[in-house]
Amino acid sequence: MSQTSLFSPENNPSKNLLPYDGEVYYYGKIFSQNKADNFLSALLEKIEWKNDHIFIYGKHIITQRKVA
């Protein structure tokens, strides 16, 4: 089985990149670098991100992953 890069230029939106376990279609860049950076900054600044809290075998654990 050959490996295909998710972001290689030969990918097109009509080809499912995960034919067995789901669906992923790569459409290429949709924003300029500047606009993408602005969106990322806004998301990081305006959304209240928090760590998940879970209990495993009665022990309280705070995960590294942040969610909104």
N, CA, C, O and CB atoms as a CASP TS submission, in Angstrom:
PFRMAT TS
TARGET T0000
AUTHOR 0000-0000-0000
METHOD Language model
MODEL 1
PARENT N/A
ATOM      1  N   MET     1       0.850  -1.173   0.000  1.00  0.00           N
ATOM      2  CA  MET     1       0.000   0.000   0.000  1.00  0.00           C
ATOM      3  C   MET     1       0.899   1.241   0.000  1.00  0.00           C
ATOM      4  O   MET     1       1.774   1.369   0.857  1.00  0.00           O
ATOM      5  CB  MET     1      -0.969  -0.005   1.229  1.00  0.00           C
ATOM      6  N   SER     2       0.696   2.136  -0.935  1.00  0.00           N
ATOM      7  CA  SER     2       1.497   3.355  -0.980  1.00  0.00           C
ATOM      8  C   SER     2       0.908   4.410  -0.049  1.00  0.00           C
ATOM      9  O   SER     2      -0.305   4.486   0.144  1.00  0.00           O
ATOM     10  CB  SER     2       1.580   3.896  -2.419  1.00  0.00           C
ATOM     11  N   GLN     3       1.787   5.214   0.519  1.00  0.00           N
ATOM     12  CA  GLN     3       1.337   6.282   1.409  1.00  0.00           C
ATOM     13  C   GLN     3       1.195   7.573   0.617  1.00  0.00           C
ATOM     14  O   GLN     3       2.034   7.895  -0.224  1.00  0.00           O
ATOM     15  CB  GLN     3       2.321   6.472   2.592  1.00  0.00           C
ATOM     16  N   THR     4       0.133   8.302   0.893  1.00  0.00           N
ATOM     17  CA  THR     4      -0.118   9.590   0.265  1.00  0.00           C
ATOM     18  C   THR     4      -0.097  10.655   1.336  1.00  0.00           C
ATOM     19  O   THR     4      -0.699  10.489   2.396  1.00  0.00           O
ATOM     20  CB  THR     4      -1.464   9.596  -0.499  1.00  0.00           C
ATOM     21  N   SER     5       0.591  11.747   1.066  1.00  0.00           N
ATOM     22  CA  SER     5       0.603  12.862   1.996  1.00  0.00           C
ATOM     23  C   SER     5      -0.751  13.557   1.944  1.00  0.00           C
ATOM     24  O   SER     5      -1.298  13.794   0.867  1.00  0.00           O
ATOM     25  CB  SER     5       1.752  13.853   1.669  1.00  0.00           C
ATOM     26  N   LEU     6      -1.279  13.880   3.109  1.00  0.00           N
ATOM     27  CA  LEU     6      -2.563  14.562   3.180  1.00  0.00           C
ATOM     28  C   LEU     6      -2.526  15.900   2.450  1.00  0.00           C
ATOM     29  O   LEU     6      -3.543  16.338   1.911  1.00  0.00           O
ATOM     30  CB  LEU     6      -2.966  14.771   4.631  1.00  0.00           C
ATOM     31  N   PHE     7      -1.364  16.554   2.428  1.00  0.00           N
ATOM     32  CA  PHE     7      -1.259  17.891   1.868  1.00  0.00           C
ATOM     33  C   PHE     7      -0.489  17.932   0.559  1.00  0.00           C
ATOM     34  O   PHE     7      -0.035  19.006   0.163  1.00  0.00           O
ATOM     35  CB  PHE     7      -0.609  18.800   2.855  1.00  0.00           C
ATOM     36  N   SER     8      -0.325  16.823  -0.121  1.00  0.00           N
ATOM     37  CA  SER     8       0.401  16.827  -1.382  1.00  0.00           C
ATOM     38  C   SER     8      -0.455  17.455  -2.484  1.00  0.00           C
ATOM     39  O   SER     8      -1.680  17.343  -2.458  1.00  0.00           O
ATOM     40  CB  SER     8       0.818  15.395  -1.771  1.00  0.00           C
ATOM     41  N   PRO     9       0.183  18.108  -3.442  1.00  0.00           N
ATOM     42  CA  PRO     9      -0.562  18.836  -4.478  1.00  0.00           C
ATOM     43  C   PRO     9      -1.429  17.948  -5.358  1.00  0.00           C
ATOM     44  O   PRO     9      -2.401  18.436  -5.935  1.00  0.00           O
ATOM     45  CB  PRO     9       0.392  19.590  -5.344  1.00  0.00           C
ATOM     46  N   GLU    10      -1.107  16.640  -5.485  1.00  0.00           N
ATOM     47  CA  GLU    10      -1.912  15.786  -6.363  1.00  0.00           C
ATOM     48  C   GLU    10      -3.273  15.427  -5.769  1.00  0.00           C
ATOM     49  O   GLU    10      -4.122  14.865  -6.460  1.00  0.00           O
ATOM     50  CB  GLU    10      -1.153  14.521  -6.674  1.00  0.00           C
ATOM     51  N   ASN    11      -3.484  15.749  -4.485  1.00  0.00           N
ATOM     52  CA  ASN    11      -4.783  15.464  -3.874  1.00  0.00           C
ATOM     53  C   ASN    11      -5.843  16.401  -4.426  1.00  0.00           C
ATOM     54  O   ASN    11      -5.584  17.581  -4.664  1.00  0.00           O
ATOM     55  CB  ASN    11      -4.707  15.590  -2.344  1.00  0.00           C
ATOM     56  N   ASN    12      -7.025  15.868  -4.624  1.00  0.00           N
ATOM     57  CA  ASN    12      -8.123  16.701  -5.089  1.00  0.00           C
ATOM     58  C   ASN    12      -9.353  16.405  -4.246  1.00  0.00           C
ATOM     59  O   ASN    12      -9.444  15.328  -3.657  1.00  0.00           O
ATOM     60  CB  ASN    12      -8.412  16.461  -6.596  1.00  0.00           C
ATOM     61  N   PRO    13     -10.298  17.331  -4.173  1.00  0.00           N
ATOM     62  CA  PRO    13     -11.442  17.175  -3.280  1.00  0.00           C
ATOM     63  C   PRO    13     -12.363  16.007  -3.613  1.00  0.00           C
ATOM     64  O   PRO    13     -13.193  15.630  -2.786  1.00  0.00           O
ATOM     65  CB  PRO    13     -12.231  18.420  -3.287  1.00  0.00           C
ATOM     66  N   SER    14     -12.238  15.430  -4.799  1.00  0.00           N
ATOM     67  CA  SER    14     -13.122  14.321  -5.136  1.00  0.00           C
ATOM     68  C   SER    14     -12.577  12.984  -4.632  1.00  0.00           C
ATOM     69  O   SER    14     -13.272  11.971  -4.713  1.00  0.00           O
ATOM     70  CB  SER    14     -13.330  14.262  -6.640  1.00  0.00           C
ATOM     71  N   LYS    15     -11.344  12.963  -4.112  1.00  0.00           N
ATOM     72  CA  LYS    15     -10.722  11.726  -3.643  1.00  0.00           C
ATOM     73  C   LYS    15     -10.785  11.658  -2.119  1.00  0.00           C
ATOM     74  O   LYS    15     -10.258  12.533  -1.432  1.00  0.00           O
ATOM     75  CB  LYS    15      -9.255  11.630  -4.131  1.00  0.00           C
ATOM     76  N   ASN    16     -11.431  10.614  -1.592  1.00  0.00           N
ATOM     77  CA  ASN    16     -11.490  10.396  -0.144  1.00  0.00           C
ATOM     78  C   ASN    16     -10.136   9.862   0.305  1.00  0.00           C
ATOM     79  O   ASN    16      -9.694   8.816  -0.172  1.00  0.00           O
ATOM     80  CB  ASN    16     -12.650   9.404   0.245  1.00  0.00           C
ATOM     81  N   LEU    17      -9.467  10.575   1.224  1.00  0.00           N
ATOM     82  CA  LEU    17      -8.147  10.175   1.693  1.00  0.00           C
ATOM     83  C   LEU    17      -8.206   9.098   2.774  1.00  0.00           C
ATOM     84  O   LEU    17      -7.175   8.523   3.122  1.00  0.00           O
ATOM     85  CB  LEU    17      -7.407  11.377   2.217  1.00  0.00           C
ATOM     86  N   LEU    18      -9.385   8.817   3.307  1.00  0.00           N
ATOM     87  CA  LEU    18      -9.569   7.759   4.304  1.00  0.00           C
ATOM     88  C   LEU    18     -10.650   6.791   3.819  1.00  0.00           C
ATOM     89  O   LEU    18     -11.753   6.795   4.365  1.00  0.00           O
ATOM     90  CB  LEU    18      -9.952   8.362   5.695  1.00  0.00           C
ATOM     91  N   PRO    19     -10.370   5.975   2.826  1.00  0.00           N
ATOM     92  CA  PRO    19     -11.413   5.145   2.247  1.00  0.00           C
ATOM     93  C   PRO    19     -11.936   4.027   3.149  1.00  0.00           C
ATOM     94  O   PRO    19     -12.974   3.443   2.840  1.00  0.00           O
ATOM     95  CB  PRO    19     -10.909   4.553   1.005  1.00  0.00           C
ATOM     96  N   TYR    20     -11.253   3.708   4.257  1.00  0.00           N
ATOM     97  CA  TYR    20     -11.674   2.594   5.098  1.00  0.00           C
ATOM     98  C   TYR    20     -12.278   3.032   6.428  1.00  0.00           C
ATOM     99  O   TYR    20     -13.228   2.409   6.901  1.00  0.00           O
ATOM    100  CB  TYR    20     -10.509   1.694   5.356  1.00  0.00           C
ATOM    101  N   ASP    21     -11.758   4.074   7.035  1.00  0.00           N
ATOM    102  CA  ASP    21     -12.161   4.449   8.396  1.00  0.00           C
ATOM    103  C   ASP    21     -12.801   5.822   8.501  1.00  0.00           C
ATOM    104  O   ASP    21     -12.807   6.399   9.588  1.00  0.00           O
ATOM    105  CB  ASP    21     -10.978   4.402   9.295  1.00  0.00           C
ATOM    106  N   GLY    22     -13.327   6.355   7.448  1.00  0.00           N
ATOM    107  CA  GLY    22     -13.946   7.678   7.515  1.00  0.00           C
ATOM    108  C   GLY    22     -13.804   8.397   6.197  1.00  0.00           C
ATOM    109  O   GLY    22     -13.502   7.791   5.169  1.00  0.00           O
ATOM    110  N   GLU    23     -14.026   9.697   6.237  1.00  0.00           N
ATOM    111  CA  GLU    23     -13.919  10.503   5.030  1.00  0.00           C
ATOM    112  C   GLU    23     -13.116  11.759   5.312  1.00  0.00           C
ATOM    113  O   GLU    23     -13.376  12.465   6.286  1.00  0.00           O
ATOM    114  CB  GLU    23     -15.308  10.865   4.490  1.00  0.00           C
ATOM    115  N   VAL    24     -12.144  12.035   4.464  1.00  0.00           N
ATOM    116  CA  VAL    24     -11.357  13.273   4.513  1.00  0.00           C
ATOM    117  C   VAL    24     -11.149  13.719   3.080  1.00  0.00           C
ATOM    118  O   VAL    24     -10.676  12.950   2.243  1.00  0.00           O
ATOM    119  CB  VAL    24      -9.977  13.071   5.261  1.00  0.00           C
ATOM    120  N   TYR    25     -11.497  14.947   2.805  1.00  0.00           N
ATOM    121  CA  TYR    25     -11.292  15.537   1.483  1.00  0.00           C
ATOM    122  C   TYR    25     -10.450  16.791   1.671  1.00  0.00           C
ATOM    123  O   TYR    25     -10.815  17.671   2.450  1.00  0.00           O
ATOM    124  CB  TYR    25     -12.661  15.864   0.770  1.00  0.00           C
ATOM    125  N   TYR    26      -9.335  16.879   0.969  1.00  0.00           N
ATOM    126  CA  TYR    26      -8.447  18.034   1.080  1.00  0.00           C
ATOM    127  C   TYR    26      -8.759  19.025  -0.033  1.00  0.00           C
ATOM    128  O   TYR    26      -8.692  18.688  -1.215  1.00  0.00           O
ATOM    129  CB  TYR    26      -6.960  17.599   1.021  1.00  0.00           C
ATOM    130  N   TYR    27      -9.100  20.244   0.354  1.00  0.00           N
ATOM    131  CA  TYR    27      -9.469  21.270  -0.611  1.00  0.00           C
ATOM    132  C   TYR    27      -8.350  22.280  -0.860  1.00  0.00           C
ATOM    133  O   TYR    27      -8.540  23.230  -1.619  1.00  0.00           O
ATOM    134  CB  TYR    27     -10.703  21.990  -0.139  1.00  0.00           C
ATOM    135  N   GLY    28      -7.221  22.098  -0.252  1.00  0.00           N
ATOM    136  CA  GLY    28      -6.122  23.033  -0.429  1.00  0.00           C
ATOM    137  C   GLY    28      -6.271  24.228   0.495  1.00  0.00           C
ATOM    138  O   GLY    28      -7.126  24.246   1.381  1.00  0.00           O
ATOM    139  N   LYS    29      -5.436  25.217   0.276  1.00  0.00           N
ATOM    140  CA  LYS    29      -5.487  26.424   1.106  1.00  0.00           C
ATOM    141  C   LYS    29      -6.755  27.206   0.789  1.00  0.00           C
ATOM    142  O   LYS    29      -7.082  27.440  -0.375  1.00  0.00           O
ATOM    143  CB  LYS    29      -4.229  27.310   0.880  1.00  0.00           C
ATOM    144  N   ILE    30      -7.464  27.607   1.843  1.00  0.00           N
ATOM    145  CA  ILE    30      -8.683  28.375   1.616  1.00  0.00           C
ATOM    146  C   ILE    30      -8.556  29.803   2.141  1.00  0.00           C
ATOM    147  O   ILE    30      -9.383  30.658   1.824  1.00  0.00           O
ATOM    148  CB  ILE    30      -9.869  27.682   2.274  1.00  0.00           C
ATOM    149  N   PHE    31      -7.520  30.065   2.946  1.00  0.00           N
ATOM    150  CA  PHE    31      -7.241  31.415   3.444  1.00  0.00           C
ATOM    151  C   PHE    31      -5.798  31.765   3.148  1.00  0.00           C
ATOM    152  O   PHE    31      -4.943  30.886   3.036  1.00  0.00           O
ATOM    153  CB  PHE    31      -7.529  31.525   4.966  1.00  0.00           C
ATOM    154  N   SER    32      -5.533  33.058   3.021  1.00  0.00           N
ATOM    155  CA  SER    32      -4.150  33.505   2.919  1.00  0.00           C
ATOM    156  C   SER    32      -3.479  33.292   4.285  1.00  0.00           C
ATOM    157  O   SER    32      -4.165  33.144   5.296  1.00  0.00           O
ATOM    158  CB  SER    32      -4.070  35.014   2.470  1.00  0.00           C
ATOM    159  N   GLN    33      -2.167  33.277   4.312  1.00  0.00           N
ATOM    160  CA  GLN    33      -1.447  33.079   5.574  1.00  0.00           C
ATOM    161  C   GLN    33      -1.818  34.157   6.590  1.00  0.00           C
ATOM    162  O   GLN    33      -2.010  33.856   7.768  1.00  0.00           O
ATOM    163  CB  GLN    33       0.074  33.084   5.332  1.00  0.00           C
ATOM    164  N   ASN    34      -1.920  35.400   6.149  1.00  0.00           N
ATOM    165  CA  ASN    34      -2.266  36.505   7.037  1.00  0.00           C
ATOM    166  C   ASN    34      -3.665  36.329   7.632  1.00  0.00           C
ATOM    167  O   ASN    34      -3.858  36.524   8.832  1.00  0.00           O
ATOM    168  CB  ASN    34      -2.180  37.832   6.283  1.00  0.00           C
ATOM    169  N   LYS    35      -4.633  35.962   6.800  1.00  0.00           N
ATOM    170  CA  LYS    35      -5.999  35.777   7.274  1.00  0.00           C
ATOM    171  C   LYS    35      -6.080  34.577   8.231  1.00  0.00           C
ATOM    172  O   LYS    35      -6.783  34.639   9.239  1.00  0.00           O
ATOM    173  CB  LYS    35      -6.958  35.582   6.080  1.00  0.00           C
ATOM    174  N   ALA    36      -5.375  33.502   7.921  1.00  0.00           N
ATOM    175  CA  ALA    36      -5.351  32.326   8.797  1.00  0.00           C
ATOM    176  C   ALA    36      -4.736  32.684  10.155  1.00  0.00           C
ATOM    177  O   ALA    36      -5.240  32.258  11.195  1.00  0.00           O
ATOM    178  CB  ALA    36      -4.556  31.170   8.133  1.00  0.00           C
ATOM    179  N   ASP    37      -3.658  33.458  10.148  1.00  0.00           N
ATOM    180  CA  ASP    37      -3.032  33.897  11.403  1.00  0.00           C
ATOM    181  C   ASP    37      -3.983  34.764  12.225  1.00  0.00           C
ATOM    182  O   ASP    37      -4.023  34.656  13.450  1.00  0.00           O
ATOM    183  CB  ASP    37      -1.739  34.673  11.113  1.00  0.00           C
ATOM    184  N   ASN    38      -4.747  35.623  11.550  1.00  0.00           N
ATOM    185  CA  ASN    38      -5.721  36.462  12.253  1.00  0.00           C
ATOM    186  C   ASN    38      -6.822  35.624  12.898  1.00  0.00           C
ATOM    187  O   ASN    38      -7.217  35.881  14.035  1.00  0.00           O
ATOM    188  CB  ASN    38      -6.338  37.478  11.290  1.00  0.00           C
ATOM    189  N   PHE    39      -7.317  34.616  12.167  1.00  0.00           N
ATOM    190  CA  PHE    39      -8.335  33.722  12.733  1.00  0.00           C
ATOM    191  C   PHE    39      -7.791  32.973  13.940  1.00  0.00           C
ATOM    192  O   PHE    39      -8.470  32.876  14.962  1.00  0.00           O
ATOM    193  CB  PHE    39      -8.825  32.724  11.676  1.00  0.00           C
ATOM    194  N   LEU    40      -6.577  32.443  13.839  1.00  0.00           N
ATOM    195  CA  LEU    40      -5.973  31.717  14.955  1.00  0.00           C
ATOM    196  C   LEU    40      -5.816  32.620  16.166  1.00  0.00           C
ATOM    197  O   LEU    40      -6.146  32.215  17.281  1.00  0.00           O
ATOM    198  CB  LEU    40      -4.615  31.143  14.549  1.00  0.00           C
ATOM    199  N   SER    41      -5.326  33.821  15.972  1.00  0.00           N
ATOM    200  CA  SER    41      -5.174  34.771  17.084  1.00  0.00           C
ATOM    201  C   SER    41      -6.512  35.055  17.754  1.00  0.00           C
ATOM    202  O   SER    41      -6.608  35.078  18.981  1.00  0.00           O
ATOM    203  CB  SER    41      -4.553  36.083  16.587  1.00  0.00           C
ATOM    204  N   ALA    42      -7.542  35.270  16.941  1.00  0.00           N
ATOM    205  CA  ALA    42      -8.869  35.552  17.491  1.00  0.00           C
ATOM    206  C   ALA    42      -9.382  34.371  18.299  1.00  0.00           C
ATOM    207  O   ALA    42      -9.935  34.557  19.383  1.00  0.00           O
ATOM    208  CB  ALA    42      -9.856  35.891  16.368  1.00  0.00           C
ATOM    209  N   LEU    43      -9.206  33.153  17.783  1.00  0.00           N
ATOM    210  CA  LEU    43      -9.652  31.962  18.503  1.00  0.00           C
ATOM    211  C   LEU    43      -8.917  31.793  19.833  1.00  0.00           C
ATOM    212  O   LEU    43      -9.526  31.442  20.843  1.00  0.00           O
ATOM    213  CB  LEU    43      -9.452  30.723  17.639  1.00  0.00           C
ATOM    214  N   LEU    44      -7.627  32.041  19.827  1.00  0.00           N
ATOM    215  CA  LEU    44      -6.838  31.883  21.057  1.00  0.00           C
ATOM    216  C   LEU    44      -7.165  32.960  22.091  1.00  0.00           C
ATOM    217  O   LEU    44      -7.136  32.696  23.293  1.00  0.00           O
ATOM    218  CB  LEU    44      -5.348  31.921  20.732  1.00  0.00           C
ATOM    219  N   GLU    45      -7.475  34.170  21.627  1.00  0.00           N
ATOM    220  CA  GLU    45      -7.707  35.279  22.548  1.00  0.00           C
ATOM    221  C   GLU    45      -9.152  35.380  23.041  1.00  0.00           C
ATOM    222  O   GLU    45      -9.381  35.752  24.192  1.00  0.00           O
ATOM    223  CB  GLU    45      -7.321  36.564  21.884  1.00  0.00           C
ATOM    224  N   LYS    46     -10.116  35.060  22.201  1.00  0.00           N
ATOM    225  CA  LYS    46     -11.515  35.324  22.530  1.00  0.00           C
ATOM    226  C   LYS    46     -12.279  34.135  23.087  1.00  0.00           C
ATOM    227  O   LYS    46     -13.373  34.301  23.628  1.00  0.00           O
ATOM    228  CB  LYS    46     -12.210  35.808  21.328  1.00  0.00           C
ATOM    229  N   ILE    47     -11.719  32.942  22.963  1.00  0.00           N
ATOM    230  CA  ILE    47     -12.400  31.752  23.478  1.00  0.00           C
ATOM    231  C   ILE    47     -11.745  31.345  24.795  1.00  0.00           C
ATOM    232  O   ILE    47     -10.521  31.340  24.925  1.00  0.00           O
ATOM    233  CB  ILE    47     -12.349  30.578  22.443  1.00  0.00           C
ATOM    234  N   GLU    48     -12.582  31.007  25.760  1.00  0.00           N
ATOM    235  CA  GLU    48     -12.067  30.577  27.053  1.00  0.00           C
ATOM    236  C   GLU    48     -11.707  29.093  26.981  1.00  0.00           C
ATOM    237  O   GLU    48     -12.581  28.229  27.059  1.00  0.00           O
ATOM    238  CB  GLU    48     -13.106  30.842  28.183  1.00  0.00           C
ATOM    239  N   TRP    49     -10.416  28.808  26.830  1.00  0.00           N
ATOM    240  CA  TRP    49      -9.923  27.434  26.730  1.00  0.00           C
ATOM    241  C   TRP    49      -9.669  26.893  28.126  1.00  0.00           C
ATOM    242  O   TRP    49      -9.131  27.597  28.981  1.00  0.00           O
ATOM    243  CB  TRP    49      -8.629  27.363  25.870  1.00  0.00           C
ATOM    244  N   LYS    50     -10.058  25.639  28.361  1.00  0.00           N
ATOM    245  CA  LYS    50      -9.876  25.012  29.675  1.00  0.00           C
ATOM    246  C   LYS    50      -9.341  23.602  29.504  1.00  0.00           C
ATOM    247  O   LYS    50      -9.576  22.950  28.487  1.00  0.00           O
ATOM    248  CB  LYS    50     -11.204  24.990  30.468  1.00  0.00           C
ATOM    249  N   ASN    51      -8.619  23.145  30.513  1.00  0.00           N
ATOM    250  CA  ASN    51      -8.170  21.759  30.534  1.00  0.00           C
ATOM    251  C   ASN    51      -9.325  20.856  30.947  1.00  0.00           C
ATOM    252  O   ASN    51     -10.146  21.234  31.782  1.00  0.00           O
ATOM    253  CB  ASN    51      -6.970  21.582  31.492  1.00  0.00           C
ATOM    254  N   ASP    52      -9.388  19.664  30.361  1.00  0.00           N
ATOM    255  CA  ASP    52     -10.378  18.678  30.780  1.00  0.00           C
ATOM    256  C   ASP    52     -10.025  18.150  32.161  1.00  0.00           C
ATOM    257  O   ASP    52      -8.849  18.030  32.505  1.00  0.00           O
ATOM    258  CB  ASP    52     -10.466  17.521  29.763  1.00  0.00           C
ATOM    259  N   HIS    53     -11.046  17.835  32.951  1.00  0.00           N
ATOM    260  CA  HIS    53     -10.876  17.196  34.248  1.00  0.00           C
ATOM    261  C   HIS    53     -11.532  15.830  34.153  1.00  0.00           C
ATOM    262  O   HIS    53     -12.705  15.724  33.794  1.00  0.00           O
ATOM    263  CB  HIS    53     -11.494  18.059  35.415  1.00  0.00           C
ATOM    264  N   ILE    54     -10.778  14.781  34.475  1.00  0.00           N
ATOM    265  CA  ILE    54     -11.332  13.434  34.420  1.00  0.00           C
ATOM    266  C   ILE    54     -10.993  12.696  35.703  1.00  0.00           C
ATOM    267  O   ILE    54     -10.072  13.069  36.431  1.00  0.00           O
ATOM    268  CB  ILE    54     -10.799  12.664  33.191  1.00  0.00           C
ATOM    269  N   PHE    55     -11.747  11.651  35.965  1.00  0.00           N
ATOM    270  CA  PHE    55     -11.490  10.782  37.093  1.00  0.00           C
ATOM    271  C   PHE    55     -11.209   9.380  36.557  1.00  0.00           C
ATOM    272  O   PHE    55     -12.031   8.793  35.855  1.00  0.00           O
ATOM    273  CB  PHE    55     -12.690  10.781  38.091  1.00  0.00           C
ATOM    274  N   ILE    56     -10.048   8.863  36.897  1.00  0.00           N
ATOM    275  CA  ILE    56      -9.669   7.511  36.502  1.00  0.00           C
ATOM    276  C   ILE    56      -9.329   6.739  37.766  1.00  0.00           C
ATOM    277  O   ILE    56      -8.410   7.101  38.500  1.00  0.00           O
ATOM    278  CB  ILE    56      -8.464   7.519  35.498  1.00  0.00           C
ATOM    279  N   TYR    57     -10.085   5.665  38.014  1.00  0.00           N
ATOM    280  CA  TYR    57      -9.912   4.847  39.214  1.00  0.00           C
ATOM    281  C   TYR    57      -9.943   5.706  40.478  1.00  0.00           C
ATOM    282  O   TYR    57      -9.163   5.494  41.407  1.00  0.00           O
ATOM    283  CB  TYR    57      -8.594   4.066  39.140  1.00  0.00           C
ATOM    284  N   GLY    58     -10.853   6.675  40.496  1.00  0.00           N
ATOM    285  CA  GLY    58     -11.021   7.525  41.665  1.00  0.00           C
ATOM    286  C   GLY    58     -10.003   8.646  41.802  1.00  0.00           C
ATOM    287  O   GLY    58     -10.047   9.410  42.767  1.00  0.00           O
ATOM    288  N   LYS    59      -9.096   8.750  40.858  1.00  0.00           N
ATOM    289  CA  LYS    59      -8.059   9.791  40.921  1.00  0.00           C
ATOM    290  C   LYS    59      -8.428  10.928  39.971  1.00  0.00           C
ATOM    291  O   LYS    59      -8.770  10.688  38.813  1.00  0.00           O
ATOM    292  CB  LYS    59      -6.652   9.206  40.558  1.00  0.00           C
ATOM    293  N   HIS    60      -8.359  12.177  40.467  1.00  0.00           N
ATOM    294  CA  HIS    60      -8.669  13.360  39.662  1.00  0.00           C
ATOM    295  C   HIS    60      -7.451  13.727  38.824  1.00  0.00           C
ATOM    296  O   HIS    60      -6.356  13.922  39.351  1.00  0.00           O
ATOM    297  CB  HIS    60      -9.098  14.556  40.564  1.00  0.00           C
ATOM    298  N   ILE    61      -7.657  13.817  37.512  1.00  0.00           N
ATOM    299  CA  ILE    61      -6.563  14.136  36.589  1.00  0.00           C
ATOM    300  C   ILE    61      -6.976  15.321  35.736  1.00  0.00           C
ATOM    301  O   ILE    61      -8.092  15.366  35.219  1.00  0.00           O
ATOM    302  CB  ILE    61      -6.196  12.911  35.693  1.00  0.00           C
ATOM    303  N   ILE    62      -6.068  16.285  35.589  1.00  0.00           N
ATOM    304  CA  ILE    62      -6.273  17.424  34.693  1.00  0.00           C
ATOM    305  C   ILE    62      -5.447  17.140  33.439  1.00  0.00           C
ATOM    306  O   ILE    62      -4.227  16.997  33.515  1.00  0.00           O
ATOM    307  CB  ILE    62      -5.856  18.806  35.377  1.00  0.00           C
ATOM    308  N   THR    63      -6.112  17.058  32.288  1.00  0.00           N
ATOM    309  CA  THR    63      -5.426  16.705  31.049  1.00  0.00           C
ATOM    310  C   THR    63      -4.627  17.891  30.498  1.00  0.00           C
ATOM    311  O   THR    63      -4.868  19.042  30.865  1.00  0.00           O
ATOM    312  CB  THR    63      -6.439  16.220  30.004  1.00  0.00           C
ATOM    313  N   GLN    64      -3.684  17.592  29.621  1.00  0.00           N
ATOM    314  CA  GLN    64      -2.892  18.625  28.954  1.00  0.00           C
ATOM    315  C   GLN    64      -3.698  19.316  27.852  1.00  0.00           C
ATOM    316  O   GLN    64      -3.472  20.488  27.552  1.00  0.00           O
ATOM    317  CB  GLN    64      -1.611  18.015  28.366  1.00  0.00           C
ATOM    318  N   ARG    65      -4.643  18.580  27.252  1.00  0.00           N
ATOM    319  CA  ARG    65      -5.433  19.106  26.144  1.00  0.00           C
ATOM    320  C   ARG    65      -6.393  20.182  26.630  1.00  0.00           C
ATOM    321  O   ARG    65      -7.008  20.048  27.688  1.00  0.00           O
ATOM    322  CB  ARG    65      -6.207  17.979  25.453  1.00  0.00           C
ATOM    323  N   LYS    66      -6.513  21.230  25.861  1.00  0.00           N
ATOM    324  CA  LYS    66      -7.465  22.304  26.197  1.00  0.00           C
ATOM    325  C   LYS    66      -8.663  22.206  25.273  1.00  0.00           C
ATOM    326  O   LYS    66      -8.527  21.887  24.091  1.00  0.00           O
ATOM    327  CB  LYS    66      -6.800  23.714  26.084  1.00  0.00           C
ATOM    328  N   VAL    67      -9.848  22.486  25.826  1.00  0.00           N
ATOM    329  CA  VAL    67     -11.097  22.436  25.066  1.00  0.00           C
ATOM    330  C   VAL    67     -11.886  23.714  25.321  1.00  0.00           C
ATOM    331  O   VAL    67     -11.655  24.426  26.299  1.00  0.00           O
ATOM    332  CB  VAL    67     -11.939  21.181  25.449  1.00  0.00           C
ATOM    333  N   ALA    68     -12.813  23.982  24.424  1.00  0.00           N
ATOM    334  CA  ALA    68     -13.655  25.165  24.587  1.00  0.00           C
ATOM    335  C   ALA    68     -15.105  24.761  24.604  1.00  0.00           C
ATOM    336  O   ALA    68     -15.983  25.614  24.732  1.00  0.00           O
ATOM    337  CB  ALA    68     -13.399  26.186  23.472  1.00  0.00           C
TER
END
